[in-house]
């Protein structure tokens, strides 16, 4: 209050109640697509499969796909893929490509990056050096080269401020749905249809199951409705409505509401791992399968007093 008085007395600020002039943000969320996004690992997909998969995704209304391209991809496959997306409902495509693919395939990808509006990002891994190239100053199209040897799907589930999404569609979706798995479908390296390529449970294989059949199987949509307000620790976090939630890599695999295993933020002391004073969440409470994570208010108050000088 002393600071507020200083601002007012020195005519640096004035205070008024303007909240009545703003209507509340509607928190309902919906999407016109049955499936809004998909991940496809093409290591076990041939030309026939990719045509059928892309036709299904288009029918389901899918708007965005991420394609993992291994070192032995053929030029014929890539040509079929690019021709298919030109006539599909997909409007955003990202490629993750092994840098060791044939030069003719690299040339095709670079050409499509310049001419195909749907193709917005290509990441070449196992590259000789790290660099990035903006295709056009008037677009967000980018080609990234990294020397890292990606373990594509086991590397997912990371939590970091750089990965936060701060917009109203994401915010409203997070009120009701899982912000990673909602309306998502994935095909792993063996052709299995899943919620996430890194998950064990599958709902069929593209060799004998259509995407439409898979999403209508019991259990496929269950994870869509697990939101941050239900998840241990996350429900107490100030970033919960801008953070993509992982249900694959969790601290307690036996509890689907367990905190993401790769989160290094402690919301009870407002510190990330590596910052001075940081302690892991486990020091701020107790966990059991029956109760989930229960914060220890006394311990949290002690920690905050040590770190910030206040309770």
C-alpha positions in Angstrom: 0.0 0.0 0.0 2.9 2.4 0.7 4.1 2.0 -2.9 0.6 2.5 -4.3 0.3 5.7 -2.2 3.6 6.9 -3.6 2.5 6.4 -7.2 -0.8 8.3 -6.5 0.8 11.2 -4.6 3.3 11.8 -7.3 0.7 11.5 -10.0 2.4 8.5 -11.6 -0.7 6.4 -11.5 -4.4 6.6 -10.9 -6.8 3.9 -9.8 -10.2 3.2 -11.1 -12.5 0.2 -11.1 -13.0 -0.6 -14.8 -13.7 -4.3 -14.4 -17.4 -3.8 -14.9 -16.7 -2.7 -18.5 -15.4 -6.1 -19.5 -17.4 -9.2 -20.1 -16.1 -12.6 -18.8 -14.2 -14.7 -21.3 -16.3 -17.7 -22.3 -14.4 -20.8 -21.1 -16.2 -23.3 -23.4 -14.1 -25.0 -26.1 -14.8 -27.0 -29.2 -13.3 -27.9 -32.5 -14.9 -28.7 -35.8 -12.6 -31.6 -36.4 -12.9 -35.2 -34.9 -9.1 -35.3 -35.0 -7.3 -32.0 -35.0 -3.6 -33.2 -35.1 -1.6 -36.2 -35.8 1.9 -37.7 -35.6 3.1 -40.2 -38.2 6.3 -42.2 -38.0 6.7 -43.6 -41.5 9.3 -46.3 -40.7 6.7 -49.1 -41.4 4.4 -47.2 -43.8 4.5 -47.8 -47.6 3.1 -45.7 -50.4 -0.3 -47.4 -50.1 -0.5 -46.8 -46.4 0.4 -43.2 -46.5 -2.3 -42.5 -49.1 -4.9 -44.2 -47.0 -3.8 -42.5 -43.8 -3.8 -39.0 -45.3 -7.3 -39.6 -46.8 -8.5 -40.7 -43.4 -7.0 -37.7 -41.6 -8.5 -35.4 -44.2 -11.9 -37.0 -43.6 -11.5 -36.6 -39.9 -10.8 -32.9 -40.3 -7.1 -33.0 -39.2 -5.5 -29.6 -39.6 -1.9 -30.3 -38.5 0.5 -33.3 -38.9 4.0 -34.0 -37.9 5.9 -36.6 -40.0 9.0 -38.5 -38.9 11.2 -39.4 -42.0 13.9 -42.0 -41.5 17.1 -42.4 -43.4 15.8 -45.0 -45.8 12.8 -42.9 -47.1 12.3 -43.1 -50.8 11.9 -40.2 -53.2 8.7 -41.9 -54.5 7.2 -41.9 -51.0 7.9 -38.2 -50.5 6.4 -37.3 -53.8 3.2 -39.2 -53.0 3.1 -37.5 -49.6 3.5 -34.0 -50.9 0.9 -34.6 -53.7 -1.6 -35.9 -51.1 -1.4 -33.0 -48.7 -2.0 -30.5 -51.6 -5.6 -31.9 -51.8 -6.2 -32.5 -48.1 -7.7 -30.5 -45.3 -4.3 -30.5 -43.6 -3.0 -26.9 -43.4 0.1 -27.3 -41.2 2.9 -29.8 -41.8 6.1 -30.3 -39.9 8.9 -32.7 -40.9 11.5 -34.4 -38.7 14.1 -35.8 -41.0 17.2 -37.9 -40.7 19.9 -35.8 -42.3 21.4 -38.9 -43.9 18.6 -39.4 -46.5 19.4 -39.3 -50.2 20.3 -35.9 -51.7 17.4 -36.1 -54.1 15.0 -36.4 -51.2 16.7 -33.4 -49.5 16.3 -31.4 -52.7 12.6 -32.2 -52.9 12.0 -31.2 -49.3 13.9 -27.9 -49.7 11.9 -27.2 -52.9 8.6 -27.9 -51.1 9.6 -25.7 -48.2 9.8 -22.8 -50.7 6.6 -23.5 -52.6 4.2 -25.4 -50.3 2.4 -23.1 -47.9 1.3 -26.0 -45.7 4.9 -27.0 -45.0 6.1 -24.6 -42.2 9.0 -26.4 -40.5 11.6 -29.0 -41.3 14.0 -30.3 -38.6 17.1 -32.2 -39.9 18.7 -34.2 -37.1 22.0 -36.0 -37.1 23.3 -33.0 -39.1 27.0 -32.0 -39.2 26.3 -28.7 -37.4 23.6 -26.7 -35.7 22.0 -23.9 -37.6 18.7 -22.6 -38.8 17.4 -20.9 -42.0 14.4 -18.7 -42.4 12.9 -19.4 -45.8 11.2 -16.0 -46.1 11.3 -12.9 -44.0 7.5 -12.6 -44.6 6.6 -16.1 -43.3 7.4 -18.3 -40.3 8.8 -21.1 -42.5 12.0 -22.4 -41.1 14.6 -25.2 -41.6 16.5 -26.3 -38.5 19.7 -28.4 -38.5 20.8 -30.1 -35.3 23.7 -32.5 -34.6 21.6 -34.2 -32.0 20.7 -37.9 -32.5 17.0 -37.7 -31.6 15.2 -40.4 -29.8 12.2 -38.9 -31.3 9.3 -39.9 -29.1 11.1 -40.7 -25.9 12.4 -37.1 -26.0 8.9 -35.7 -25.8 7.1 -34.7 -22.6 9.6 -32.0 -21.6 8.3 -29.0 -19.6 9.9 -25.6 -20.2 8.8 -22.0 -20.3 10.0 -21.8 -24.0 7.3 -24.5 -24.7 4.4 -22.6 -23.1 1.5 -21.6 -25.3 -0.2 -18.3 -24.3 -3.4 -17.8 -26.3 -7.1 -18.0 -25.7 -7.8 -21.2 -27.7 -5.1 -23.1 -25.7 -6.3 -21.6 -22.4 -10.0 -22.5 -23.0 -9.1 -26.0 -24.2 -7.0 -26.6 -21.1 -10.1 -26.0 -18.9 -11.7 -29.2 -20.2 -9.2 -31.3 -22.0 -5.6 -32.7 -22.0 -3.5 -30.2 -23.9 -1.3 -32.8 -25.5 -3.6 -35.7 -26.4 -7.0 -34.1 -27.0 -8.1 -34.8 -30.6 -4.7 -36.3 -31.4 -3.9 -39.6 -33.2 -0.5 -41.1 -33.8 1.1 -43.9 -35.7 4.3 -45.3 -34.3 7.3 -46.9 -36.0 5.6 -50.3 -36.2 2.3 -48.9 -37.6 0.4 -49.1 -34.4 -2.3 -46.5 -33.9 -2.0 -44.8 -30.5 -2.8 -41.7 -28.5 1.0 -41.0 -28.4 3.8 -42.9 -30.2 5.6 -43.4 -26.9 2.7 -45.1 -25.2 2.4 -48.8 -24.9 -1.3 -49.1 -25.6 -2.4 -49.3 -29.2 -5.8 -49.5 -30.8 -4.9 -51.5 -33.9 -2.4 -51.3 -36.7 -2.7 -49.4 -40.0 -2.3 -52.7 -41.9 -5.7 -54.0 -40.7 -7.4 -51.0 -38.9 -8.5 -47.7 -40.2 -8.0 -44.5 -38.2 -11.8 -44.1 -38.0 -12.1 -47.6 -36.5 -9.3 -46.9 -34.0 -10.7 -43.7 -32.5 -14.1 -45.4 -31.9 -12.6 -48.2 -29.9 -13.2 -48.2 -26.1 -10.6 -46.2 -24.3 -9.2 -44.2 -27.2 -10.7 -40.9 -26.1 -10.4 -41.4 -22.4 -7.2 -39.3 -22.1 -8.7 -36.4 -24.0 -10.6 -35.4 -20.9 -7.8 -35.4 -18.3 -7.0 -31.7 -17.7 -4.4 -29.9 -15.6 -6.9 -29.2 -12.8 -7.0 -32.9 -12.1 -3.3 -33.6 -12.0 -1.1 -33.8 -8.9 1.0 -30.7 -8.4 -0.1 -29.2 -11.8 -3.4 -28.3 -10.3 -1.5 -25.9 -7.9 0.7 -24.5 -10.6 0.3 -21.0 -12.0 1.4 -22.1 -15.4 -1.1 -25.0 -15.8 -3.3 -23.4 -18.5 -0.4 -22.7 -20.8 1.6 -25.9 -20.3 1.3 -28.9 -22.6 0.5 -31.9 -20.5 2.2 -35.3 -20.9 0.4 -38.4 -19.8 3.0 -40.8 -21.1 6.0 -39.9 -18.9 4.6 -39.5 -15.4 6.1 -39.9 -12.0 3.7 -42.7 -11.0 2.8 -44.9 -14.0 0.2 -46.5 -11.9 -1.7 -43.2 -11.4 -2.9 -41.5 -14.6 -3.3 -38.3 -12.6 0.4 -38.2 -11.6 2.6 -35.2 -12.2 4.6 -35.2 -15.5 8.0 -36.9 -14.9 9.9 -34.3 -16.9 8.7 -31.2 -15.2 11.4 -29.5 -13.2 9.3 -26.6 -11.8 8.3 -26.4 -8.2 5.1 -24.3 -8.0 5.1 -24.3 -4.2 8.3 -22.2 -4.1 8.1 -20.7 -7.6 11.5 -22.0 -8.8 12.9 -24.1 -11.7 15.5 -26.7 -11.2 18.9 -24.9 -11.3 17.7 -21.7 -9.7 19.1 -20.7 -6.3 17.1 -22.2 -3.5 15.4 -24.8 -5.6 14.2 -28.0 -4.0 12.2 -30.8 -5.7 8.4 -31.0 -5.3 8.8 -34.2 -3.2 10.2 -32.0 -0.3 7.0 -30.0 -0.2 4.6 -32.7 0.6 3.7 -36.4 0.7 2.4 -38.8 -1.9 0.3 -41.9 -1.8 -1.7 -43.8 -4.4 -4.9 -43.2 -2.4 -4.5 -39.5 -1.8 -2.2 -38.3 -4.6 0.2 -35.5 -3.7 -0.7 -33.7 -0.5 1.2 -30.4 0.1 2.8 -29.8 3.5 1.8 -26.2 4.2 4.1 -25.8 7.1 7.1 -27.1 5.2 6.2 -24.9 2.2 5.9 -21.8 4.4 9.4 -22.6 5.9 10.9 -23.0 2.5 9.4 -19.8 1.2 10.6 -17.9 4.2 14.2 -19.2 3.6 14.1 -18.4 -0.1 12.1 -15.2 -0.3 12.2 -13.9 3.3 8.4 -14.3 3.7 5.8 -16.9 4.3 
